Amino acid sequence: MEIPLAILEKYKGMDANGKLLPLLTQESMNIHLKKMAVMCGINRPISFHCGRHINFWL
């Protein structure tokens, strides 16, 4: 349990809203996903929601 405790300690008190870990908004998550898609050579629209649909990736 050392590693999980170290992660929790690292982020302790960082969020002004009192959340335990920093969270990305859906908009910022989609921006990061689009950057990763370009890096991976994926040439189709991608969003966080797409990940829920297995047939999207096949």
Sequence and secondary structure as in RCSB ss.txt:
>XXXX:A:sequence
MEIPLAILEKYKGMDANGKLLPLLTQESMNIHLKKMAVMCGINRPISFHCGRHINFWL
>XXXX:A:secstr
 HHHHHHHHHHTT  TT  SS    HHHHHHHHHHHHHHHT  S   TGGGG HHHH 
